Amino acid sequence: MGALNQGFDATQIENLKQEIAQSNNSFVLVDTEDNNEEYKHFRFVGMYEGKEVIYDAVIYTLRLHHASEVYELAEHKAAQKFPNFKPIKFQEDENGDLRTLDDVEEEIGLYIAEMIDELEDEELVKVQEHVDMDNGGEYGIGLDIGLNVDEVTDKVMNKFVNDFNEDNLKLDDTLYSFVSNEEEFDLD
């Protein structure tokens, strides 16, 4: 058994409660570059098996979840098709510009893009709202949360924390499929 999980430690819980009390929310964001409009890493205090605990959670939109599932599947298909497949790593040259992909990477990239279009068109990947709990984590209880919202706002997160802690959480079990929107990048 490893070190004691600090997310169950009374002092840690008290510190987080004070931090939360100073914010206008029922949670505290974890400072990470990954946080964006569709994905947030946060912590809050709740009950687990009759004891207070820190929940270490990530929450994201179903659209983002769908895009990542589609990409994983497309990458898997590319790995089956190309014997020399390796995930494409975008690297910068000494000027900070993106290094150009070699022919194989470019071919794999185009194939992955093709697979993504096909998977989306045929709605082969479906996602639904979920909360997955991981009590074997290193810090507190891990929560992996996918919600059908356009963006992850403080309001969405406060509602989740309150519903979760009141045992009042209602998830939508509808299966959703999304199409990535290339038009988003049009600047007209």
Secondary structure, 3 states (H helix, E strand, C coil): CCCCCHHHCHHHHHHHHHHHHHCCCCCEECCCCCCECCEEEEEEEEEECCEEEEEEEEEEEHHHHHHHHHHHHHHHHHHHHCCCCCCCCCCECCCCCECCCCHHHHHHHHHHHHHHHHHHHCCCCCECCEEEEECCCCCCEEEEEEECCCCCCHHHHHHHHHHHHCCCCCCCCCCECCCCCHHHHCCC
